[in-house]
Structures are given as structure tokens and as C-alpha cells.
Amino acid sequence: MNADLHCHSTISDGTLSPEDLARRAHAQGVSLWALTDHDEIGGQHQALNAARALGMDYLSGTEISVTFAGTTVHIVGLGFDIDDVALAEGLEATRGGRELRARHMADALLQVGIPNAFEGALKYVSNPHLISRAHLARYLVEIGKARDLPDVFKRYLAEGKPGYVPHQWASLGNAVKWITQAGGAAVIAHPARYRFNPTEEYALFSEFKAHGGIGVEVVTGSHTVAEYSIYADMAREFDLYASRGSDFHGPGESRIDLGTLPDLPSGLRPIWDALDHRVHRFAAT
């Protein structure tokens, strides 16, 4: 199963529309696709219709920002009702502070000699309320402050760097509840990125499962081959389903293209098995 269950469109911080992402996924051989924009489900009907037109199976998706142990953690939701009111309201509340945070980050960048970062980032944003660090990073690349997006984060926008501003996102419990009560499955996104110590990571997985989360991304664009094995073991230890997704944001910006990840390690239960009844089936059988 060439499933790609993590990517972003212009609805959040990607560079391609939902329709163009669908076409790219299909061209790359993806057979089951999900659009998972940050804290937003506004592109779900577009993505679903595009998948239908291409004959590609589809799962609804989103990626919710959560604050856990003082760190921003992402929880992917898959297979939920895209018209669920409580989920939409929860996501709206979560993304509500993005614009103010971006303005504070721009103020911080001004202190290190980079003016007009907020205004510059707006050209990359379809909705100012969804402005993110990626939009600011694109502007910094444009004006020559860094080579590429990873270099921007390393120099300016990662925690501890001059342009970083923390934000209080949704709670872990609320994020999982919004997803599950809308009929979907909650998945820990790219767990290796959080740099938790072993105690903190164990607490994340334990609390996530206690709240009703059922999956973890094992194979994803930011994981190394060694980390595939580490999180395969974590999936087995916590009896979680395994997910797979590129975390694609756009051509030239992402480490991995849509549909090009290796298969899940053997012996794991794929998340799409748990969500078989939630898949919108458009592929020819």
C-alpha cells in the first residue's frame, strides 16, 4: 500500500493547492492519500473531490498543534467527519494565536537587523490567520538571510534562536478528543523531532494512549532509517497502529516527495487497517 497520510497545502503552510497536491500524489503512485493541513480542515472538500476525479482513495486529515511538557507536539487526525462542528471549532481556537505570534516573531527578528518580516511573509500566505514559521522562513530565504528553510530554522526560528516565540497550543487531551469524537483516529506525528528525554517521551506515548490515541508515524520524511526501527518498537510496545507520510510541503522544500517513502517495517499494524471503514474509495478495483 503506497499510502501517504501527511502533507500540507496552501491552506496552511504548503506551496501547492489541494488539487495540485492530489495530482502530484497520484503521479507518484500514491494509492491512499490524506491532506493534513496544520490546525485546519478548510481544504478537505477540495482534496476529496480531487482524489475522486483522479480515482485515488482518500482519508480526511489534519495536523493539530499541541503543547506537551513545554514542547510543541503535532497530532495527526485521520478519517474524521470533515463537517464535524466540534472539531472545526477546536481547530479555530487553536490557530487563533498564529497571527499575533508571527507579529511577535517579526518584532524579535527586527532586533537582530531583519525588518518587515511579517509584511514580507504575507506574500506567501493565503490566510493571515494561518501564518506560520514556514511563511516567515520563505521570506528570509528570499532576502538572502539563509540558504533554505532548514537553514532559516537553524539560524533564526528554532527554539532558543532569536526569532523563536513560544505559543500555547491545544492540550493533548483536547486534540485527541476532537479527532476521535469526529469518528477519526489520532496519530503522533514524527515523534523523533521532539527531542524529548526517555522519561518525557514515555509520558507522551502513555498519556496519548490514555486519551484514546491509537497510532504513531513510524515512516515519515524527517525520520532516519534508524528511527524507523526505534518507532516501530515504540508502536509494538504501546500497541499502536503505524502510519506513513512524507510531510511534504512543496517541491524544493521537502526532504521526501509524496509517495516515495519506504514501506512500513514488517510486523506492524498499518493505521489504514483501523480506518478501512473511513476510507473514501475512488480507486478502480
Order of alpha helices (4+ residues) and beta strands (2+ residues): beta-alpha-beta-alpha-beta-beta-beta-alpha-alpha-alpha-alpha-alpha-alpha-beta-alpha-beta-alpha-beta-alpha
